[in-house]
Amino acid sequence: MVAVDRGRYTTLVEARRKQPRRFVVAMKARELGRKGIVVGDRVALVGDVSGRPGSLARVVRVEPRSSMLRRSADDTDDTDGIERPIVANADQLVIVTALADPPPRPRMIDRILVAAYDADIDPLLCLTKSDLAPPDELVAQYAPLGIPHVVVHKGGDLSELRSHLKGRISVLVGHPGVGKSTLVNALVPDANRAVAQVNAVTGRGRHTSTSAVALELPEGGWIIDTPGVRSFGLAHVSTETVVAAFPDLVDGTVECPKGCTHLGEGCALDAWVAAGHADPARLESLRRLLASREGALDDAP
């Protein structure tokens, strides 16, 4: 599944039985009920699969997924408890963040990183706009986690990023205005993804991508561009999964009392950090994530 738009599903059908590789538009069969279909899904089609203009097939089956990246609508107002699937079957999550204009949001990076761990997808940190600010501080902050990173800027060399993307199914996620669509247009010359400037007053980017779309890379592999997100709800993720996303802190929880929320009094992580085993900023970030899941804090920068 390469695109989903208002009940129409665009699927790439590989060549077989003398028919060429082609894009087929389909609708969901009634027998699938409320089962969701997202970009990245592998599906079975019946009906008119010719791909001719005006033709319409039916999706009758969604194959088992190897991964599912999802988020909650909002941690502080997730009244329906519903998880929002983003993409299926990705094996790499590219967390795109600008070094300036807009400034980096480490707590947003942390939250997306947690979602990657929850989905068992390899994370890659992509730092854009390096012509506006140096990456050193942000790179140092995430160095203890061993997350691979690439640093790019508009019009610069993308060979290192391409090497990370080659042969993989990568989903790009980030705050509006960080340069995702600009990256996509550089990686896939005929992508024609809309781009926009950051608002000089609010410092916020404008949403230019309105839906996820999968694009094939010239050198092999796929990238899935997603709409920019200003929040990334984690209400569906357990406390244990959140802590697991901070390997520099995991060992420190061994001495925590049973049922410890890791949010403050009685938590052994304070002594762990005081002993120099981890950066205090990492504990602060972990606690902000856990607190936001409880509705106690927002995710403002």
C-alpha positions as CSV (number, residue, x, y, z in Angstrom):
1,M,0.0,0.0,0.0
2,V,1.7,3.2,-1.1
3,A,-1.1,5.8,-0.4
4,V,-4.4,6.1,1.4
5,D,-6.8,8.9,0.5
6,R,-10.5,9.2,1.5
7,G,-11.3,5.5,1.3
8,R,-9.2,4.9,-1.8
9,Y,-6.1,2.7,-1.5
10,T,-3.3,2.9,-4.0
11,T,-1.3,-0.3,-4.2
12,L,1.8,-1.3,-6.2
13,V,1.2,-4.6,-7.9
14,E,4.4,-6.4,-9.0
15,A,4.7,-7.7,-12.6
16,R,3.3,-11.2,-13.1
17,R,1.7,-13.3,-15.8
18,K,2.9,-11.0,-18.6
19,Q,1.3,-8.0,-16.8
20,P,3.6,-5.1,-16.1
21,R,4.3,-3.6,-12.7
22,R,1.5,-1.1,-12.0
23,F,-0.4,1.0,-9.5
24,V,-3.9,-0.2,-8.7
25,V,-6.6,1.9,-6.9
26,A,-8.9,-0.1,-4.7
27,M,-11.5,0.2,-2.1
28,K,-11.9,-1.9,1.1
29,A,-14.1,-4.9,0.9
30,R,-17.1,-4.9,3.2
31,E,-16.0,-8.2,4.8
32,L,-12.9,-6.5,6.3
33,G,-15.3,-4.6,8.5
34,R,-13.5,-2.0,10.6
35,K,-10.1,-3.4,10.1
36,G,-7.8,-0.5,9.2
37,I,-5.5,-0.3,6.2
38,V,-2.4,1.9,6.3
39,V,0.5,2.8,4.1
40,G,3.0,0.0,4.1
41,D,0.4,-2.8,4.4
42,R,0.7,-5.8,2.1
43,V,-2.7,-6.7,0.8
44,A,-4.6,-9.1,-1.4
45,L,-6.7,-7.6,-4.2
46,V,-9.6,-9.0,-6.3
47,G,-11.6,-7.5,-9.2
48,D,-10.2,-5.1,-11.8
49,V,-6.4,-5.0,-11.1
50,S,-5.5,-3.7,-14.5
51,G,-4.5,-0.3,-13.2
52,R,-6.3,1.4,-16.0
53,P,-7.7,4.9,-15.3
54,G,-11.1,4.7,-13.7
55,S,-10.7,1.0,-12.7
56,L,-11.3,0.0,-9.1
57,A,-10.2,-3.2,-7.3
58,R,-11.1,-4.4,-3.8
59,V,-8.8,-5.1,-0.9
60,V,-10.0,-8.4,0.6
61,R,-7.1,-9.3,2.9
62,V,-4.4,-7.6,4.9
63,E,-1.3,-9.7,5.3
64,P,0.4,-10.1,8.8
65,R,2.5,-7.1,9.7
66,S,6.1,-7.3,10.7
67,S,5.8,-3.9,12.5
68,M,3.3,-1.2,13.2
69,L,4.3,2.4,14.1
70,R,1.5,4.0,16.1
71,R,0.8,6.9,18.4
72,S,-2.1,8.0,20.6
73,A,-4.1,11.0,19.7
74,D,-2.8,12.9,22.8
75,D,-1.6,11.7,26.1
76,T,-3.5,14.4,28.0
77,D,-6.8,14.0,26.2
78,D,-6.9,10.4,25.0
79,T,-10.6,9.9,25.9
80,D,-11.3,7.1,23.5
81,G,-8.1,5.2,24.2
82,I,-7.6,4.5,20.5
83,E,-4.2,4.0,19.0
84,R,-3.5,5.8,15.8
85,P,-1.6,3.6,13.3
86,I,0.9,5.5,11.1
87,V,2.6,3.0,8.9
88,A,3.0,-0.8,8.7
89,N,6.0,-3.0,7.9
90,A,8.7,-0.2,8.2
91,D,12.0,-1.5,9.5
92,Q,13.6,2.0,10.1
93,L,12.2,5.1,11.7
94,V,14.0,8.3,10.6
95,I,13.5,11.0,13.3
96,V,13.9,14.2,11.4
97,T,14.7,17.3,13.5
98,A,16.0,20.7,12.6
99,L,19.0,22.2,14.3
100,A,17.4,25.6,14.0
101,D,14.3,27.3,12.5
102,P,12.5,25.6,14.3
103,P,14.9,24.7,17.2
104,P,15.4,21.1,18.3
105,R,12.8,19.6,20.6
106,P,14.5,16.8,22.5
107,R,11.4,15.7,24.3
108,M,9.7,15.2,20.9
109,I,12.7,13.2,19.8
110,D,12.5,11.1,22.9
111,R,8.8,10.4,22.4
112,I,9.3,9.3,18.8
113,L,12.2,7.2,19.9
114,V,10.0,5.4,22.4
115,A,7.5,4.7,19.7
116,A,10.3,3.2,17.6
117,Y,11.3,0.9,20.5
118,D,7.7,-0.1,21.0
119,A,7.3,-1.0,17.4
120,D,10.7,-2.8,17.2
121,I,11.9,-0.5,14.4
122,D,15.5,0.7,14.1
123,P,15.8,4.4,14.8
124,L,17.9,6.9,12.8
125,L,18.4,10.5,13.9
126,C,18.5,12.9,10.9
127,L,19.5,16.4,11.8
128,T,18.6,19.0,9.2
129,K,19.6,22.7,8.6
130,S,23.2,22.2,9.8
131,D,24.0,25.4,7.9
132,L,22.1,27.3,10.5
133,A,23.4,25.7,13.7
134,P,26.0,23.1,14.8
135,P,24.9,19.6,15.7
136,D,27.4,18.9,18.4
137,E,25.2,19.5,21.5
138,L,22.3,17.4,20.2
139,V,24.6,14.6,19.0
140,A,26.3,14.5,22.4
141,Q,22.9,14.3,24.2
142,Y,22.0,11.1,22.3
143,A,25.5,9.5,22.1
144,P,24.9,7.3,25.2
145,L,22.0,5.7,23.5
146,G,24.1,4.6,20.5
147,I,21.5,5.9,18.0
148,P,23.0,6.4,14.5
149,H,22.7,9.9,13.1
150,V,23.3,11.8,9.9
151,V,23.7,15.6,9.6
152,V,22.4,17.3,6.4
153,H,21.4,20.7,5.1
154,K,19.5,22.0,2.0
155,G,21.5,21.4,-1.1
156,G,24.2,19.4,0.7
157,D,25.5,15.9,0.1
158,L,23.0,13.2,1.0
159,S,25.2,10.2,0.3
160,E,25.5,9.2,3.9
161,L,21.7,9.4,4.4
162,R,21.2,7.4,1.2
163,S,23.4,4.7,2.5
164,H,21.3,4.3,5.6
165,L,18.1,4.2,3.5
166,K,19.2,1.9,0.7
167,G,17.3,-1.4,0.6
168,R,15.1,-0.5,3.6
169,I,11.6,0.6,4.3
170,S,12.1,3.8,6.2
171,V,9.4,6.1,7.7
172,L,10.2,9.8,8.2
173,V,8.6,11.4,11.2
174,G,9.1,14.9,12.6
175,H,7.7,18.2,13.7
176,P,6.3,20.5,10.9
177,G,9.0,22.7,9.3
178,V,12.0,20.5,10.0
179,G,12.5,19.8,6.3
180,K,11.0,16.4,5.7
181,S,9.4,17.2,2.4
182,T,12.6,19.0,1.3
183,L,14.5,15.8,2.0
184,V,12.0,13.7,0.2
185,N,12.2,15.9,-2.9
186,A,16.0,15.6,-2.9
187,L,16.0,11.9,-2.4
188,V,13.2,11.2,-5.0
189,P,13.5,13.9,-7.7
190,D,9.9,13.4,-9.0
191,A,8.2,13.3,-5.6
192,N,7.0,16.9,-5.8
193,R,6.2,17.1,-2.1
194,A,5.0,20.5,-1.0
195,V,7.3,22.6,1.2
196,A,6.7,25.6,3.4
197,Q,8.6,28.2,5.5
198,V,8.6,28.3,9.3
199,N,6.4,31.1,10.7
200,A,8.7,33.9,11.9
201,V,6.4,34.8,14.7
202,T,5.4,31.5,16.2
203,G,8.5,29.5,15.2
204,R,6.2,26.7,14.0
205,G,6.2,25.0,10.6
206,R,3.0,24.6,8.6
207,H,1.7,21.2,7.7
208,T,2.5,20.6,4.0
209,S,2.0,16.8,3.8
210,T,-1.5,15.9,4.6
211,S,-1.2,12.1,4.4
212,A,1.4,9.4,4.4
213,V,2.8,8.3,1.1
214,A,5.4,5.7,0.2
215,L,8.0,6.5,-2.5
216,E,10.5,4.2,-4.1
217,L,14.2,5.3,-3.9
218,P,16.2,5.2,-7.1
219,E,19.0,3.2,-5.4
220,G,16.5,0.7,-3.9
221,G,14.3,0.8,-0.8
222,W,11.3,2.9,0.1
223,I,10.7,6.0,2.2
224,I,7.4,6.8,3.7
225,D,6.8,10.6,4.2
226,T,4.3,11.4,6.9
227,P,2.5,14.6,7.9
228,G,4.4,16.7,10.5
229,V,3.3,16.1,14.1
230,R,3.3,18.6,17.0
231,S,2.6,15.9,19.6
232,F,3.2,12.2,19.8
233,G,0.9,10.5,22.2
234,L,2.3,7.4,24.1
235,A,-0.8,6.4,26.1
236,H,-0.7,3.0,24.4
237,V,2.9,2.3,25.5
238,S,3.7,0.6,28.8
239,T,6.0,2.1,31.5
240,E,8.4,-0.7,30.9
241,T,8.7,0.1,27.2
242,V,9.3,3.8,27.9
243,V,12.1,2.9,30.4
244,A,13.6,0.4,27.9
245,A,14.0,3.3,25.5
246,F,16.6,4.7,27.9
247,P,19.2,1.9,28.2
248,D,21.5,4.2,30.2
249,L,18.8,4.2,32.9
250,V,17.4,0.6,32.8
251,D,20.0,-0.9,35.2
252,G,19.3,1.8,37.7
253,T,15.6,0.6,38.1
254,V,16.7,-2.7,39.6
255,E,16.7,-1.2,43.1
256,C,13.4,0.6,42.7
257,P,10.6,-0.5,45.1
258,K,7.8,-2.6,43.6
259,G,5.3,-0.5,41.7
260,C,7.7,2.4,41.4
261,T,6.5,5.0,38.8
262,H,10.0,6.4,38.4
263,L,8.6,9.9,38.9
264,G,10.2,10.9,42.1
265,E,10.3,10.0,45.8
266,G,11.7,6.6,46.5
267,C,12.9,6.0,43.0
268,A,16.4,4.4,42.8
269,L,17.2,6.3,39.6
270,D,18.1,9.4,41.6
271,A,20.9,7.6,43.3
272,W,21.9,6.0,40.0
273,V,22.3,9.4,38.4
274,A,24.0,10.9,41.4
275,A,26.6,8.1,41.2
276,G,27.4,9.3,37.7
277,H,26.0,6.3,35.8
278,A,23.8,8.5,33.6
279,D,23.2,12.1,32.5
280,P,20.7,13.9,34.7
281,A,19.1,15.3,31.6
282,R,18.2,11.8,30.5
283,L,16.4,11.1,33.8
284,E,14.5,14.4,33.4
285,S,13.5,13.4,29.9
286,L,12.3,10.0,31.0
287,R,10.3,11.5,33.8
288,R,8.7,14.0,31.5
289,L,7.6,11.2,29.2
290,L,6.1,9.2,32.1
291,A,4.4,12.2,33.6
292,S,2.9,13.2,30.2
293,R,1.4,9.7,29.9
294,E,-0.4,10.4,33.2
295,G,-1.6,13.7,31.9
296,A,0.6,15.7,34.3
297,L,2.7,17.5,31.8
298,D,2.5,18.7,28.2
299,D,5.2,18.2,25.6
300,A,6.0,21.9,24.9
301,P,9.6,22.6,24.1
